Amino acid sequence: MSDPSRGRLFFLVAVALGALLVVASALPGQALRPAAVYQVVVVHRIDLALVGFAIVFIIGTLYLLAG
C-alpha cells in the first residue's frame, strides 16, 4: 500500500469509530452494558457522544488540512 492509501484508510477507520460511538450513545443504557455490571461500569451517553464527535471533528480537520 502506498502512503496516501494508508492515510485514507486510517482516516476512514477513525471516522467510523467516532460515528460508532455517536450511534452507541443513542442506544438505551441496557444495550450498552448488562445488568450484572450496571453498578461497576458507568458509561454515560453524553460521554460517548462527546468522544465520538471529537474523534470525527479532529480526524476530519486533519484530513482537510492534509489535503
PyMOL Python script that loads the backbone (N, CA, C, O; Angstrom):
from pymol import cmd

cmd.read_pdbstr("""\
ATOM      1  N   MET A   1       0.835  -1.186   0.000  1.00  0.00           N
ATOM      2  CA  MET A   1       0.000   0.000   0.000  1.00  0.00           C
ATOM      3  C   MET A   1       0.875   1.242   0.000  1.00  0.00           C
ATOM      4  O   MET A   1       1.907   1.287   0.669  1.00  0.00           O
ATOM      5  N   SER A   2       0.467   2.218  -0.734  1.00  0.00           N
ATOM      6  CA  SER A   2       1.202   3.478  -0.727  1.00  0.00           C
ATOM      7  C   SER A   2       0.772   4.311   0.475  1.00  0.00           C
ATOM      8  O   SER A   2      -0.247   4.032   1.107  1.00  0.00           O
ATOM      9  N   ASP A   3       1.549   5.321   0.775  1.00  0.00           N
ATOM     10  CA  ASP A   3       1.269   6.147   1.948  1.00  0.00           C
ATOM     11  C   ASP A   3      -0.075   6.866   1.882  1.00  0.00           C
ATOM     12  O   ASP A   3      -0.784   6.898   2.888  1.00  0.00           O
ATOM     13  N   PRO A   4      -0.463   7.452   0.731  1.00  0.00           N
ATOM     14  CA  PRO A   4      -1.781   8.106   0.700  1.00  0.00           C
ATOM     15  C   PRO A   4      -2.930   7.133   0.975  1.00  0.00           C
ATOM     16  O   PRO A   4      -3.914   7.505   1.615  1.00  0.00           O
ATOM     17  N   SER A   5      -2.813   5.896   0.501  1.00  0.00           N
ATOM     18  CA  SER A   5      -3.871   4.914   0.749  1.00  0.00           C
ATOM     19  C   SER A   5      -3.948   4.557   2.223  1.00  0.00           C
ATOM     20  O   SER A   5      -5.039   4.396   2.769  1.00  0.00           O
ATOM     21  N   ARG A   6      -2.799   4.433   2.869  1.00  0.00           N
ATOM     22  CA  ARG A   6      -2.793   4.139   4.304  1.00  0.00           C
ATOM     23  C   ARG A   6      -3.389   5.297   5.090  1.00  0.00           C
ATOM     24  O   ARG A   6      -4.126   5.087   6.054  1.00  0.00           O
ATOM     25  N   GLY A   7      -3.074   6.505   4.682  1.00  0.00           N
ATOM     26  CA  GLY A   7      -3.631   7.675   5.357  1.00  0.00           C
ATOM     27  C   GLY A   7      -5.137   7.726   5.233  1.00  0.00           C
ATOM     28  O   GLY A   7      -5.835   7.997   6.210  1.00  0.00           O
ATOM     29  N   ARG A   8      -5.643   7.469   4.043  1.00  0.00           N
ATOM     30  CA  ARG A   8      -7.093   7.471   3.835  1.00  0.00           C
ATOM     31  C   ARG A   8      -7.763   6.362   4.631  1.00  0.00           C
ATOM     32  O   ARG A   8      -8.838   6.552   5.200  1.00  0.00           O
ATOM     33  N   LEU A   9      -7.115   5.201   4.666  1.00  0.00           N
ATOM     34  CA  LEU A   9      -7.669   4.088   5.431  1.00  0.00           C
ATOM     35  C   LEU A   9      -7.719   4.425   6.918  1.00  0.00           C
ATOM     36  O   LEU A   9      -8.707   4.125   7.588  1.00  0.00           O
ATOM     37  N   PHE A  10      -6.657   5.049   7.440  1.00  0.00           N
ATOM     38  CA  PHE A  10      -6.635   5.459   8.841  1.00  0.00           C
ATOM     39  C   PHE A  10      -7.756   6.453   9.127  1.00  0.00           C
ATOM     40  O   PHE A  10      -8.472   6.312  10.119  1.00  0.00           O
ATOM     41  N   PHE A  11      -7.912   7.451   8.269  1.00  0.00           N
ATOM     42  CA  PHE A  11      -8.964   8.444   8.465  1.00  0.00           C
ATOM     43  C   PHE A  11     -10.342   7.794   8.410  1.00  0.00           C
ATOM     44  O   PHE A  11     -11.222   8.131   9.201  1.00  0.00           O
ATOM     45  N   LEU A  12     -10.527   6.873   7.488  1.00  0.00           N
ATOM     46  CA  LEU A  12     -11.814   6.193   7.358  1.00  0.00           C
ATOM     47  C   LEU A  12     -12.128   5.370   8.607  1.00  0.00           C
ATOM     48  O   LEU A  12     -13.253   5.403   9.107  1.00  0.00           O
ATOM     49  N   VAL A  13     -11.145   4.640   9.107  1.00  0.00           N
ATOM     50  CA  VAL A  13     -11.349   3.827  10.313  1.00  0.00           C
ATOM     51  C   VAL A  13     -11.625   4.717  11.522  1.00  0.00           C
ATOM     52  O   VAL A  13     -12.498   4.408  12.333  1.00  0.00           O
ATOM     53  N   ALA A  14     -10.892   5.809  11.646  1.00  0.00           N
ATOM     54  CA  ALA A  14     -11.082   6.708  12.786  1.00  0.00           C
ATOM     55  C   ALA A  14     -12.457   7.364  12.750  1.00  0.00           C
ATOM     56  O   ALA A  14     -13.119   7.467  13.783  1.00  0.00           O
ATOM     57  N   VAL A  15     -12.890   7.804  11.584  1.00  0.00           N
ATOM     58  CA  VAL A  15     -14.217   8.416  11.464  1.00  0.00           C
ATOM     59  C   VAL A  15     -15.304   7.373  11.732  1.00  0.00           C
ATOM     60  O   VAL A  15     -16.321   7.681  12.353  1.00  0.00           O
ATOM     61  N   ALA A  16     -15.091   6.146  11.267  1.00  0.00           N
ATOM     62  CA  ALA A  16     -16.061   5.085  11.541  1.00  0.00           C
ATOM     63  C   ALA A  16     -16.151   4.804  13.038  1.00  0.00           C
ATOM     64  O   ALA A  16     -17.241   4.577  13.562  1.00  0.00           O
ATOM     65  N   LEU A  17     -15.018   4.817  13.724  1.00  0.00           N
ATOM     66  CA  LEU A  17     -15.020   4.619  15.174  1.00  0.00           C
ATOM     67  C   LEU A  17     -15.779   5.743  15.874  1.00  0.00           C
ATOM     68  O   LEU A  17     -16.579   5.490  16.774  1.00  0.00           O
ATOM     69  N   GLY A  18     -15.532   6.970  15.465  1.00  0.00           N
ATOM     70  CA  GLY A  18     -16.253   8.100  16.045  1.00  0.00           C
ATOM     71  C   GLY A  18     -17.743   8.011  15.795  1.00  0.00           C
ATOM     72  O   GLY A  18     -18.547   8.265  16.692  1.00  0.00           O
ATOM     73  N   ALA A  19     -18.111   7.651  14.575  1.00  0.00           N
ATOM     74  CA  ALA A  19     -19.531   7.518  14.245  1.00  0.00           C
ATOM     75  C   ALA A  19     -20.170   6.381  15.042  1.00  0.00           C
ATOM     76  O   ALA A  19     -21.321   6.484  15.465  1.00  0.00           O
ATOM     77  N   LEU A  20     -19.422   5.304  15.243  1.00  0.00           N
ATOM     78  CA  LEU A  20     -19.931   4.192  16.041  1.00  0.00           C
ATOM     79  C   LEU A  20     -20.197   4.622  17.479  1.00  0.00           C
ATOM     80  O   LEU A  20     -21.197   4.217  18.072  1.00  0.00           O
ATOM     81  N   LEU A  21     -19.320   5.431  18.036  1.00  0.00           N
ATOM     82  CA  LEU A  21     -19.533   5.931  19.396  1.00  0.00           C
ATOM     83  C   LEU A  21     -20.755   6.842  19.470  1.00  0.00           C
ATOM     84  O   LEU A  21     -21.508   6.803  20.443  1.00  0.00           O
ATOM     85  N   VAL A  22     -20.945   7.656  18.443  1.00  0.00           N
ATOM     86  CA  VAL A  22     -22.121   8.536  18.423  1.00  0.00           C
ATOM     87  C   VAL A  22     -23.400   7.706  18.335  1.00  0.00           C
ATOM     88  O   VAL A  22     -24.377   8.003  19.022  1.00  0.00           O
ATOM     89  N   VAL A  23     -23.402   6.679  17.502  1.00  0.00           N
ATOM     90  CA  VAL A  23     -24.574   5.804  17.389  1.00  0.00           C
ATOM     91  C   VAL A  23     -24.799   5.056  18.703  1.00  0.00           C
ATOM     92  O   VAL A  23     -25.939   4.890  19.136  1.00  0.00           O
ATOM     93  N   ALA A  24     -23.718   4.607  19.333  1.00  0.00           N
ATOM     94  CA  ALA A  24     -23.847   3.887  20.608  1.00  0.00           C
ATOM     95  C   ALA A  24     -24.437   4.781  21.689  1.00  0.00           C
ATOM     96  O   ALA A  24     -25.122   4.299  22.591  1.00  0.00           O
ATOM     97  N   SER A  25     -24.178   6.065  21.603  1.00  0.00           N
ATOM     98  CA  SER A  25     -24.729   6.972  22.614  1.00  0.00           C
ATOM     99  C   SER A  25     -26.244   7.102  22.497  1.00  0.00           C
ATOM    100  O   SER A  25     -26.908   7.499  23.454  1.00  0.00           O
ATOM    101  N   ALA A  26     -26.791   6.772  21.337  1.00  0.00           N
ATOM    102  CA  ALA A  26     -28.237   6.850  21.141  1.00  0.00           C
ATOM    103  C   ALA A  26     -28.963   5.587  21.608  1.00  0.00           C
ATOM    104  O   ALA A  26     -30.189   5.580  21.718  1.00  0.00           O
ATOM    105  N   LEU A  27     -28.208   4.522  21.881  1.00  0.00           N
ATOM    106  CA  LEU A  27     -28.818   3.272  22.327  1.00  0.00           C
ATOM    107  C   LEU A  27     -29.282   3.387  23.778  1.00  0.00           C
ATOM    108  O   LEU A  27     -28.753   4.204  24.531  1.00  0.00           O
ATOM    109  N   PRO A  28     -30.256   2.583  24.173  1.00  0.00           N
ATOM    110  CA  PRO A  28     -30.665   2.576  25.582  1.00  0.00           C
ATOM    111  C   PRO A  28     -29.523   2.105  26.478  1.00  0.00           C
ATOM    112  O   PRO A  28     -28.632   1.383  26.030  1.00  0.00           O
ATOM    113  N   GLY A  29     -29.554   2.512  27.727  1.00  0.00           N
ATOM    114  CA  GLY A  29     -28.491   2.163  28.660  1.00  0.00           C
ATOM    115  C   GLY A  29     -28.296   0.669  28.834  1.00  0.00           C
ATOM    116  O   GLY A  29     -27.166   0.214  29.016  1.00  0.00           O
ATOM    117  N   GLN A  30     -29.375  -0.105  28.781  1.00  0.00           N
ATOM    118  CA  GLN A  30     -29.273  -1.546  28.952  1.00  0.00           C
ATOM    119  C   GLN A  30     -28.531  -2.203  27.793  1.00  0.00           C
ATOM    120  O   GLN A  30     -27.948  -3.274  27.964  1.00  0.00           O
ATOM    121  N   ALA A  31     -28.543  -1.587  26.637  1.00  0.00           N
ATOM    122  CA  ALA A  31     -27.837  -2.148  25.490  1.00  0.00           C
ATOM    123  C   ALA A  31     -26.335  -1.920  25.595  1.00  0.00           C
ATOM    124  O   ALA A  31     -25.548  -2.659  25.002  1.00  0.00           O
ATOM    125  N   LEU A  32     -25.939  -0.901  26.347  1.00  0.00           N
ATOM    126  CA  LEU A  32     -24.518  -0.592  26.470  1.00  0.00           C
ATOM    127  C   LEU A  32     -23.805  -1.482  27.473  1.00  0.00           C
ATOM    128  O   LEU A  32     -22.608  -1.732  27.334  1.00  0.00           O
ATOM    129  N   ARG A  33     -24.519  -1.962  28.475  1.00  0.00           N
ATOM    130  CA  ARG A  33     -23.893  -2.821  29.483  1.00  0.00           C
ATOM    131  C   ARG A  33     -24.960  -3.736  30.079  1.00  0.00           C
ATOM    132  O   ARG A  33     -26.105  -3.323  30.260  1.00  0.00           O
ATOM    133  N   PRO A  34     -24.584  -4.974  30.383  1.00  0.00           N
ATOM    134  CA  PRO A  34     -25.543  -5.886  31.006  1.00  0.00           C
ATOM    135  C   PRO A  34     -25.864  -5.463  32.437  1.00  0.00           C
ATOM    136  O   PRO A  34     -25.115  -4.698  33.045  1.00  0.00           O
ATOM    137  N   ALA A  35     -26.957  -5.953  32.962  1.00  0.00           N
ATOM    138  CA  ALA A  35     -27.392  -5.576  34.309  1.00  0.00           C
ATOM    139  C   ALA A  35     -26.391  -6.006  35.376  1.00  0.00           C
ATOM    140  O   ALA A  35     -26.299  -5.365  36.423  1.00  0.00           O
ATOM    141  N   ALA A  36     -25.630  -7.093  35.129  1.00  0.00           N
ATOM    142  CA  ALA A  36     -24.676  -7.594  36.125  1.00  0.00           C
ATOM    143  C   ALA A  36     -23.561  -6.598  36.401  1.00  0.00           C
ATOM    144  O   ALA A  36     -23.023  -6.565  37.508  1.00  0.00           O
ATOM    145  N   VAL A  37     -23.210  -5.794  35.422  1.00  0.00           N
ATOM    146  CA  VAL A  37     -22.118  -4.831  35.612  1.00  0.00           C
ATOM    147  C   VAL A  37     -22.644  -3.396  35.636  1.00  0.00           C
ATOM    148  O   VAL A  37     -21.893  -2.446  35.413  1.00  0.00           O
ATOM    149  N   TYR A  38     -23.919  -3.254  35.906  1.00  0.00           N
ATOM    150  CA  TYR A  38     -24.540  -1.932  35.865  1.00  0.00           C
ATOM    151  C   TYR A  38     -23.886  -0.962  36.838  1.00  0.00           C
ATOM    152  O   TYR A  38     -23.649   0.195  36.491  1.00  0.00           O
ATOM    153  N   GLN A  39     -23.591  -1.419  38.050  1.00  0.00           N
ATOM    154  CA  GLN A  39     -23.010  -0.537  39.055  1.00  0.00           C
ATOM    155  C   GLN A  39     -21.491  -0.450  38.946  1.00  0.00           C
ATOM    156  O   GLN A  39     -20.891   0.474  39.496  1.00  0.00           O
ATOM    157  N   VAL A  40     -20.863  -1.384  38.255  1.00  0.00           N
ATOM    158  CA  VAL A  40     -19.401  -1.404  38.161  1.00  0.00           C
ATOM    159  C   VAL A  40     -18.918  -0.485  37.049  1.00  0.00           C
ATOM    160  O   VAL A  40     -18.002   0.313  37.249  1.00  0.00           O
ATOM    161  N   VAL A  41     -19.524  -0.596  35.896  1.00  0.00           N
ATOM    162  CA  VAL A  41     -19.111   0.190  34.731  1.00  0.00           C
ATOM    163  C   VAL A  41     -20.194   1.214  34.439  1.00  0.00           C
ATOM    164  O   VAL A  41     -21.322   0.858  34.097  1.00  0.00           O
ATOM    165  N   VAL A  42     -19.857   2.455  34.572  1.00  0.00           N
ATOM    166  CA  VAL A  42     -20.820   3.514  34.303  1.00  0.00           C
ATOM    167  C   VAL A  42     -20.387   4.229  33.029  1.00  0.00           C
ATOM    168  O   VAL A  42     -19.392   4.953  33.013  1.00  0.00           O
ATOM    169  N   VAL A  43     -21.141   4.017  31.979  1.00  0.00           N
ATOM    170  CA  VAL A  43     -20.870   4.676  30.701  1.00  0.00           C
ATOM    171  C   VAL A  43     -22.014   5.645  30.449  1.00  0.00           C
ATOM    172  O   VAL A  43     -23.155   5.233  30.238  1.00  0.00           O
ATOM    173  N   HIS A  44     -21.709   6.900  30.471  1.00  0.00           N
ATOM    174  CA  HIS A  44     -22.733   7.908  30.229  1.00  0.00           C
ATOM    175  C   HIS A  44     -22.862   8.158  28.730  1.00  0.00           C
ATOM    176  O   HIS A  44     -21.864   8.213  28.012  1.00  0.00           O
ATOM    177  N   ARG A  45     -24.067   8.306  28.280  1.00  0.00           N
ATOM    178  CA  ARG A  45     -24.304   8.521  26.850  1.00  0.00           C
ATOM    179  C   ARG A  45     -23.646   9.798  26.351  1.00  0.00           C
ATOM    180  O   ARG A  45     -23.118   9.837  25.239  1.00  0.00           O
ATOM    181  N   ILE A  46     -23.677  10.833  27.165  1.00  0.00           N
ATOM    182  CA  ILE A  46     -23.090  12.099  26.724  1.00  0.00           C
ATOM    183  C   ILE A  46     -21.587  11.960  26.540  1.00  0.00           C
ATOM    184  O   ILE A  46     -21.003  12.600  25.666  1.00  0.00           O
ATOM    185  N   ASP A  47     -20.954  11.118  27.371  1.00  0.00           N
ATOM    186  CA  ASP A  47     -19.518  10.883  27.213  1.00  0.00           C
ATOM    187  C   ASP A  47     -19.220  10.209  25.879  1.00  0.00           C
ATOM    188  O   ASP A  47     -18.289  10.598  25.175  1.00  0.00           O
ATOM    189  N   LEU A  48     -20.009   9.204  25.537  1.00  0.00           N
ATOM    190  CA  LEU A  48     -19.813   8.526  24.255  1.00  0.00           C
ATOM    191  C   LEU A  48     -20.023   9.486  23.094  1.00  0.00           C
ATOM    192  O   LEU A  48     -19.253   9.490  22.134  1.00  0.00           O
ATOM    193  N   ALA A  49     -21.059  10.290  23.189  1.00  0.00           N
ATOM    194  CA  ALA A  49     -21.346  11.235  22.110  1.00  0.00           C
ATOM    195  C   ALA A  49     -20.235  12.266  21.969  1.00  0.00           C
ATOM    196  O   ALA A  49     -19.815  12.578  20.855  1.00  0.00           O
ATOM    197  N   LEU A  50     -19.756  12.795  23.088  1.00  0.00           N
ATOM    198  CA  LEU A  50     -18.689  13.799  23.023  1.00  0.00           C
ATOM    199  C   LEU A  50     -17.403  13.227  22.455  1.00  0.00           C
ATOM    200  O   LEU A  50     -16.748  13.865  21.631  1.00  0.00           O
ATOM    201  N   VAL A  51     -17.038  12.033  22.887  1.00  0.00           N
ATOM    202  CA  VAL A  51     -15.828  11.402  22.360  1.00  0.00           C
ATOM    203  C   VAL A  51     -15.996  11.103  20.875  1.00  0.00           C
ATOM    204  O   VAL A  51     -15.076  11.328  20.089  1.00  0.00           O
ATOM    205  N   GLY A  52     -17.153  10.601  20.491  1.00  0.00           N
ATOM    206  CA  GLY A  52     -17.395  10.301  19.079  1.00  0.00           C
ATOM    207  C   GLY A  52     -17.329  11.537  18.202  1.00  0.00           C
ATOM    208  O   GLY A  52     -16.683  11.523  17.154  1.00  0.00           O
ATOM    209  N   PHE A  53     -17.994  12.611  18.622  1.00  0.00           N
ATOM    210  CA  PHE A  53     -17.952  13.850  17.845  1.00  0.00           C
ATOM    211  C   PHE A  53     -16.545  14.431  17.806  1.00  0.00           C
ATOM    212  O   PHE A  53     -16.126  14.974  16.784  1.00  0.00           O
ATOM    213  N   ALA A  54     -15.809  14.322  18.917  1.00  0.00           N
ATOM    214  CA  ALA A  54     -14.442  14.837  18.949  1.00  0.00           C
ATOM    215  C   ALA A  54     -13.549  14.078  17.979  1.00  0.00           C
ATOM    216  O   ALA A  54     -12.740  14.683  17.275  1.00  0.00           O
ATOM    217  N   ILE A  55     -13.690  12.761  17.936  1.00  0.00           N
ATOM    218  CA  ILE A  55     -12.887  11.967  17.001  1.00  0.00           C
ATOM    219  C   ILE A  55     -13.211  12.358  15.571  1.00  0.00           C
ATOM    220  O   ILE A  55     -12.307  12.594  14.769  1.00  0.00           O
ATOM    221  N   VAL A  56     -14.484  12.429  15.250  1.00  0.00           N
ATOM    222  CA  VAL A  56     -14.880  12.788  13.879  1.00  0.00           C
ATOM    223  C   VAL A  56     -14.381  14.185  13.528  1.00  0.00           C
ATOM    224  O   VAL A  56     -13.884  14.398  12.422  1.00  0.00           O
ATOM    225  N   PHE A  57     -14.504  15.137  14.446  1.00  0.00           N
ATOM    226  CA  PHE A  57     -14.079  16.508  14.183  1.00  0.00           C
ATOM    227  C   PHE A  57     -12.563  16.603  13.998  1.00  0.00           C
ATOM    228  O   PHE A  57     -12.093  17.222  13.044  1.00  0.00           O
ATOM    229  N   ILE A  58     -11.805  15.998  14.897  1.00  0.00           N
ATOM    230  CA  ILE A  58     -10.342  16.083  14.819  1.00  0.00           C
ATOM    231  C   ILE A  58      -9.818  15.380  13.580  1.00  0.00           C
ATOM    232  O   ILE A  58      -8.975  15.926  12.867  1.00  0.00           O
ATOM    233  N   ILE A  59     -10.304  14.185  13.316  1.00  0.00           N
ATOM    234  CA  ILE A  59      -9.825  13.441  12.148  1.00  0.00           C
ATOM    235  C   ILE A  59     -10.277  14.129  10.862  1.00  0.00           C
ATOM    236  O   ILE A  59      -9.518  14.192   9.895  1.00  0.00           O
ATOM    237  N   GLY A  60     -11.493  14.637  10.842  1.00  0.00           N
ATOM    238  CA  GLY A  60     -11.954  15.368   9.658  1.00  0.00           C
ATOM    239  C   GLY A  60     -11.135  16.616   9.397  1.00  0.00           C
ATOM    240  O   GLY A  60     -10.817  16.924   8.248  1.00  0.00           O
ATOM    241  N   THR A  61     -10.791  17.338  10.455  1.00  0.00           N
ATOM    242  CA  THR A  61      -9.953  18.527  10.314  1.00  0.00           C
ATOM    243  C   THR A  61      -8.568  18.164   9.804  1.00  0.00           C
ATOM    244  O   THR A  61      -8.038  18.825   8.911  1.00  0.00           O
ATOM    245  N   LEU A  62      -7.985  17.120  10.367  1.00  0.00           N
ATOM    246  CA  LEU A  62      -6.667  16.678   9.897  1.00  0.00           C
ATOM    247  C   LEU A  62      -6.715  16.246   8.434  1.00  0.00           C
ATOM    248  O   LEU A  62      -5.792  16.523   7.668  1.00  0.00           O
ATOM    249  N   TYR A  63      -7.789  15.570   8.054  1.00  0.00           N
ATOM    250  CA  TYR A  63      -7.923  15.127   6.669  1.00  0.00           C
ATOM    251  C   TYR A  63      -8.011  16.317   5.715  1.00  0.00           C
ATOM    252  O   TYR A  63      -7.405  16.313   4.644  1.00  0.00           O
ATOM    253  N   LEU A  64      -8.770  17.330   6.115  1.00  0.00           N
ATOM    254  CA  LEU A  64      -8.896  18.515   5.264  1.00  0.00           C
ATOM    255  C   LEU A  64      -7.593  19.301   5.196  1.00  0.00           C
ATOM    256  O   LEU A  64      -7.226  19.808   4.136  1.00  0.00           O
ATOM    257  N   LEU A  65      -6.894  19.403   6.321  1.00  0.00           N
ATOM    258  CA  LEU A  65      -5.632  20.142   6.331  1.00  0.00           C
ATOM    259  C   LEU A  65      -4.529  19.406   5.586  1.00  0.00           C
ATOM    260  O   LEU A  65      -3.660  20.033   4.979  1.00  0.00           O
ATOM    261  N   ALA A  66      -4.560  18.073   5.630  1.00  0.00           N
ATOM    262  CA  ALA A  66      -3.526  17.286   4.960  1.00  0.00           C
ATOM    263  C   ALA A  66      -3.728  17.278   3.444  1.00  0.00           C
ATOM    264  O   ALA A  66      -2.789  17.028   2.688  1.00  0.00           O
ATOM    265  N   GLY A  67      -4.924  17.546   3.020  1.00  0.00           N
ATOM    266  CA  GLY A  67      -5.185  17.605   1.581  1.00  0.00           C
ATOM    267  C   GLY A  67      -5.698  16.335   1.099  1.00  0.00           C
ATOM    268  O   GLY A  67      -5.977  16.194  -0.092  1.00  0.00           O
TER     269      GLY A  67
END
""", "prot")
cmd.dss("prot")
cmd.show_as("cartoon", "prot")
cmd.util.cbc("prot")
cmd.orient("prot")
